[in-house]
Amino acid sequence: LLINKTLISLNLMNNEMGSTGVKYIADALLINKTLTTLDLQSNDIASTGAKYIARLLVTNQTLTGLNLQSNNIESKGARYIADSLIANKTLTTLDLKSNSVDSAGAKYIAGALMINKTLTILNLESNDIDSRGAKYIVDALIINKTLTGCYLYGEYFEETFVKFFERSLHPQHVNLS
């Protein structure tokens, strides 16, 4: 990856690399100028690995798609990723499905969505986000004009939130079911 000039997509899903392995990948991609898609699904990188990926997202200028699905990054890792989205100018697709992100993590991500102008697809399905956390996301989407798809399927939302959502956004922005 350090010297590669042709690879544009890298799928490393289910490799059990953990945070140590992802650190090596992130370090190599700090200078890589060709990779546009990185799939790290199911590698148990946890919040420490999310911190390495966040550092990468701040400096890398070619990565447009990132799959971090099922990595147990939790809200601490979501905060690292959210902080990096504020500076990142290339990422368009981010998959954070099944990462035990709760409403605190949703709040961090919502803050980033209010500033980020490149992300178009965000998957937050099957996390631990409740109606309060989803409201943070919806409030951010009222301001954010670039996100065209946000997926929150598999979360528990109170009926009052669903009604708020229906009044606040166009249905094509967020998928609750």
GUVEXKE-265429 format. One record per residue (C-alpha): residue number from 1; residue in one letter; z negated, x, y negated. Coordinates in Angstrom, 1 decimal. Last residue first. Layout:
resi = NUM&resn = A&pz = Z&px = X&py = Y
...
***
This chain:
resi = 177&resn = S&pz = -8.6&px = -37.6&py = -0.6
resi = 176&resn = L&pz = -9.7&px = -36.3&py = -4.0
resi = 175&resn = N&pz = -6.4&px = -34.8&py = -5.0
resi = 174&resn = V&pz = -6.3&px = -33.7&py = -8.6
resi = 173&resn = H&pz = -3.5&px = -33.2&py = -11.1
resi = 172&resn = Q&pz = -1.0&px = -35.8&py = -9.8
resi = 171&resn = P&pz = -3.5&px = -38.6&py = -10.4
resi = 170&resn = H&pz = -3.3&px = -38.3&py = -14.2
resi = 169&resn = L&pz = -6.7&px = -37.5&py = -15.6
resi = 168&resn = S&pz = -9.7&px = -39.0&py = -17.4
resi = 167&resn = R&pz = -9.8&px = -42.8&py = -16.5
resi = 166&resn = E&pz = -9.3&px = -42.2&py = -12.8
resi = 165&resn = F&pz = -11.8&px = -39.3&py = -12.8
resi = 164&resn = F&pz = -14.5&px = -41.4&py = -14.5
resi = 163&resn = K&pz = -13.9&px = -44.1&py = -11.8
resi = 162&resn = V&pz = -14.2&px = -41.5&py = -9.1
resi = 161&resn = F&pz = -17.3&px = -40.1&py = -10.7
resi = 160&resn = T&pz = -19.0&px = -43.6&py = -10.7
resi = 159&resn = E&pz = -18.2&px = -44.0&py = -7.0
resi = 158&resn = E&pz = -20.2&px = -40.9&py = -6.2
resi = 157&resn = F&pz = -18.2&px = -38.0&py = -4.9
resi = 156&resn = Y&pz = -18.8&px = -36.1&py = -1.6
resi = 155&resn = E&pz = -16.3&px = -33.3&py = -1.0
resi = 154&resn = G&pz = -13.6&px = -33.1&py = 1.7
resi = 153&resn = Y&pz = -10.6&px = -33.1&py = -0.6
resi = 152&resn = L&pz = -11.1&px = -31.3&py = -3.9
resi = 151&resn = Y&pz = -7.5&px = -30.1&py = -4.5
resi = 150&resn = C&pz = -6.2&px = -29.1&py = -7.9
resi = 149&resn = G&pz = -2.5&px = -29.2&py = -8.6
resi = 148&resn = T&pz = -0.5&px = -28.9&py = -11.8
resi = 147&resn = L&pz = -2.7&px = -26.4&py = -13.7
resi = 146&resn = T&pz = -1.0&px = -25.4&py = -16.8
resi = 145&resn = K&pz = -2.4&px = -27.8&py = -19.5
resi = 144&resn = N&pz = -6.1&px = -26.9&py = -19.2
resi = 143&resn = I&pz = -8.2&px = -29.0&py = -21.7
resi = 142&resn = I&pz = -8.5&px = -32.2&py = -19.7
resi = 141&resn = L&pz = -8.5&px = -30.0&py = -16.6
resi = 140&resn = A&pz = -11.7&px = -28.3&py = -17.7
resi = 139&resn = D&pz = -13.5&px = -31.7&py = -17.9
resi = 138&resn = V&pz = -12.2&px = -32.6&py = -14.5
resi = 137&resn = I&pz = -13.5&px = -29.3&py = -13.0
resi = 136&resn = Y&pz = -17.0&px = -29.7&py = -14.6
resi = 135&resn = K&pz = -16.9&px = -33.4&py = -13.3
resi = 134&resn = A&pz = -16.2&px = -32.1&py = -9.8
resi = 133&resn = G&pz = -19.4&px = -30.0&py = -10.0
resi = 132&resn = R&pz = -21.5&px = -33.1&py = -11.0
resi = 131&resn = S&pz = -19.8&px = -35.2&py = -8.4
resi = 130&resn = D&pz = -20.7&px = -32.8&py = -5.6
resi = 129&resn = I&pz = -19.1&px = -29.4&py = -4.7
resi = 128&resn = D&pz = -20.2&px = -28.0&py = -1.3
resi = 127&resn = N&pz = -16.8&px = -26.7&py = -0.3
resi = 126&resn = S&pz = -14.2&px = -28.5&py = 1.9
resi = 125&resn = E&pz = -11.3&px = -28.4&py = -0.6
resi = 124&resn = L&pz = -11.3&px = -26.1&py = -3.7
resi = 123&resn = N&pz = -7.6&px = -25.4&py = -3.8
resi = 122&resn = L&pz = -6.2&px = -24.4&py = -7.2
resi = 121&resn = I&pz = -2.5&px = -24.5&py = -8.0
resi = 120&resn = T&pz = -1.0&px = -23.7&py = -11.5
resi = 119&resn = L&pz = -3.0&px = -20.7&py = -12.6
resi = 118&resn = T&pz = -1.2&px = -19.0&py = -15.6
resi = 117&resn = K&pz = -3.0&px = -20.1&py = -18.8
resi = 116&resn = N&pz = -6.7&px = -19.2&py = -18.0
resi = 115&resn = I&pz = -9.1&px = -20.2&py = -20.8
resi = 114&resn = M&pz = -10.5&px = -23.7&py = -19.9
resi = 113&resn = L&pz = -9.8&px = -22.9&py = -16.2
resi = 112&resn = A&pz = -12.3&px = -20.0&py = -16.4
resi = 111&resn = G&pz = -15.1&px = -22.3&py = -17.5
resi = 110&resn = A&pz = -14.2&px = -24.7&py = -14.7
resi = 109&resn = I&pz = -14.4&px = -21.9&py = -12.2
resi = 108&resn = Y&pz = -17.9&px = -21.0&py = -13.3
resi = 107&resn = K&pz = -19.0&px = -24.7&py = -13.2
resi = 106&resn = A&pz = -17.5&px = -25.1&py = -9.8
resi = 105&resn = G&pz = -19.6&px = -22.2&py = -8.6
resi = 104&resn = A&pz = -22.7&px = -24.0&py = -9.9
resi = 103&resn = S&pz = -21.5&px = -27.2&py = -8.2
resi = 102&resn = D&pz = -21.4&px = -25.5&py = -4.8
resi = 101&resn = V&pz = -19.0&px = -23.0&py = -3.2
resi = 100&resn = S&pz = -19.5&px = -22.8&py = 0.5
resi = 99&resn = N&pz = -16.2&px = -21.1&py = 1.0
resi = 98&resn = S&pz = -14.1&px = -23.7&py = 2.8
resi = 97&resn = K&pz = -11.0&px = -23.7&py = 0.5
resi = 96&resn = L&pz = -10.8&px = -21.1&py = -2.2
resi = 95&resn = D&pz = -7.0&px = -21.0&py = -2.4
resi = 94&resn = L&pz = -5.6&px = -19.6&py = -5.7
resi = 93&resn = T&pz = -2.0&px = -20.0&py = -6.8
resi = 92&resn = T&pz = -0.5&px = -18.9&py = -10.1
resi = 91&resn = L&pz = -2.0&px = -15.4&py = -10.5
resi = 90&resn = T&pz = -0.2&px = -13.4&py = -13.2
resi = 89&resn = K&pz = -2.2&px = -13.2&py = -16.5
resi = 88&resn = N&pz = -5.7&px = -12.4&py = -15.2
resi = 87&resn = A&pz = -8.4&px = -11.9&py = -17.9
resi = 86&resn = I&pz = -10.2&px = -15.2&py = -17.7
resi = 85&resn = L&pz = -9.3&px = -15.4&py = -14.0
resi = 84&resn = S&pz = -11.5&px = -12.4&py = -13.4
resi = 83&resn = D&pz = -14.7&px = -14.2&py = -14.5
resi = 82&resn = A&pz = -13.8&px = -17.1&py = -12.2
resi = 81&resn = I&pz = -13.4&px = -14.7&py = -9.2
resi = 80&resn = Y&pz = -16.8&px = -13.1&py = -9.8
resi = 79&resn = R&pz = -18.4&px = -16.5&py = -10.3
resi = 78&resn = A&pz = -16.8&px = -17.8&py = -7.1
resi = 77&resn = G&pz = -18.4&px = -14.9&py = -5.3
resi = 76&resn = K&pz = -21.9&px = -16.0&py = -6.5
resi = 75&resn = S&pz = -21.0&px = -19.6&py = -5.8
resi = 74&resn = E&pz = -20.3&px = -19.0&py = -2.1
resi = 73&resn = I&pz = -17.9&px = -16.2&py = -0.9
resi = 72&resn = N&pz = -18.1&px = -17.5&py = 2.7
resi = 71&resn = N&pz = -14.6&px = -16.3&py = 3.5
resi = 70&resn = S&pz = -12.9&px = -19.5&py = 4.7
resi = 69&resn = Q&pz = -9.9&px = -19.5&py = 2.4
resi = 68&resn = L&pz = -9.4&px = -16.5&py = 0.2
resi = 67&resn = N&pz = -5.6&px = -17.0&py = -0.2
resi = 66&resn = L&pz = -4.1&px = -15.3&py = -3.3
resi = 65&resn = G&pz = -0.7&px = -15.9&py = -4.8
resi = 64&resn = T&pz = 0.8&px = -14.4&py = -8.0
resi = 63&resn = L&pz = -0.1&px = -10.7&py = -7.6
resi = 62&resn = T&pz = 2.1&px = -8.5&py = -9.8
resi = 61&resn = Q&pz = -0.1&px = -7.4&py = -12.7
resi = 60&resn = N&pz = -3.2&px = -6.0&py = -11.0
resi = 59&resn = T&pz = -6.0&px = -5.1&py = -13.4
resi = 58&resn = V&pz = -8.3&px = -8.0&py = -13.7
resi = 57&resn = L&pz = -7.3&px = -9.5&py = -10.4
resi = 56&resn = L&pz = -8.3&px = -6.3&py = -8.6
resi = 55&resn = R&pz = -11.8&px = -6.3&py = -10.0
resi = 54&resn = A&pz = -12.1&px = -9.9&py = -8.8
resi = 53&resn = I&pz = -11.0&px = -8.9&py = -5.3
resi = 52&resn = Y&pz = -13.8&px = -6.3&py = -5.2
resi = 51&resn = K&pz = -16.4&px = -8.9&py = -6.4
resi = 50&resn = A&pz = -15.1&px = -11.4&py = -3.8
resi = 49&resn = G&pz = -15.8&px = -8.8&py = -1.1
resi = 48&resn = T&pz = -19.4&px = -8.7&py = -2.2
resi = 47&resn = S&pz = -19.6&px = -12.5&py = -2.4
resi = 46&resn = A&pz = -18.6&px = -12.8&py = 1.3
resi = 45&resn = I&pz = -15.6&px = -11.0&py = 2.8
resi = 44&resn = D&pz = -15.9&px = -13.0&py = 6.0
resi = 43&resn = N&pz = -12.2&px = -12.3&py = 6.9
resi = 42&resn = S&pz = -11.1&px = -15.9&py = 7.4
resi = 41&resn = Q&pz = -8.2&px = -16.0&py = 5.0
resi = 40&resn = L&pz = -7.2&px = -12.8&py = 3.3
resi = 39&resn = D&pz = -3.6&px = -13.8&py = 2.4
resi = 38&resn = L&pz = -2.1&px = -11.7&py = -0.4
resi = 37&resn = T&pz = 1.2&px = -12.7&py = -2.2
resi = 36&resn = T&pz = 3.0&px = -10.8&py = -5.0
resi = 35&resn = L&pz = 2.8&px = -7.2&py = -3.7
resi = 34&resn = T&pz = 5.2&px = -4.9&py = -5.6
resi = 33&resn = K&pz = 3.4&px = -2.8&py = -8.3
resi = 32&resn = N&pz = 0.5&px = -1.4&py = -6.3
resi = 31&resn = I&pz = -2.0&px = 0.5&py = -8.4
resi = 30&resn = L&pz = -5.1&px = -1.6&py = -8.0
resi = 29&resn = L&pz = -3.7&px = -2.8&py = -4.7
resi = 28&resn = A&pz = -5.0&px = 0.2&py = -2.8
resi = 27&resn = D&pz = -8.5&px = -0.4&py = -4.2
resi = 26&resn = A&pz = -8.4&px = -4.1&py = -3.2
resi = 25&resn = I&pz = -7.3&px = -3.3&py = 0.4
resi = 24&resn = Y&pz = -10.0&px = -0.7&py = 0.8
resi = 23&resn = K&pz = -12.7&px = -3.0&py = -0.7
resi = 22&resn = V&pz = -11.4&px = -5.8&py = 1.6
resi = 21&resn = G&pz = -12.4&px = -3.7&py = 4.6
resi = 20&resn = T&pz = -15.9&px = -3.1&py = 3.4
resi = 19&resn = S&pz = -16.4&px = -6.8&py = 2.4
resi = 18&resn = G&pz = -15.6&px = -8.0&py = 5.9
resi = 17&resn = M&pz = -12.5&px = -6.9&py = 7.8
resi = 16&resn = E&pz = -12.8&px = -9.6&py = 10.5
resi = 15&resn = N&pz = -9.0&px = -9.6&py = 10.8
resi = 14&resn = N&pz = -8.5&px = -13.4&py = 10.7
resi = 13&resn = M&pz = -5.9&px = -13.4&py = 7.9
resi = 12&resn = L&pz = -4.3&px = -10.1&py = 6.8
resi = 11&resn = N&pz = -1.0&px = -11.6&py = 5.6
resi = 10&resn = L&pz = 0.7&px = -9.3&py = 3.0
resi = 9&resn = S&pz = 3.7&px = -10.4&py = 0.9
resi = 8&resn = I&pz = 5.9&px = -8.3&py = -1.5
resi = 7&resn = L&pz = 6.3&px = -5.1&py = 0.5
resi = 6&resn = T&pz = 9.1&px = -2.9&py = -1.0
resi = 5&resn = K&pz = 7.6&px = 0.0&py = -3.1
resi = 4&resn = N&pz = 4.8&px = 1.1&py = -0.8
resi = 3&resn = I&pz = 2.9&px = 4.2&py = -2.2
resi = 2&resn = L&pz = -0.7&px = 2.9&py = -2.3
resi = 1&resn = L&pz = 0.0&px = 0.0&py = 0.0
***
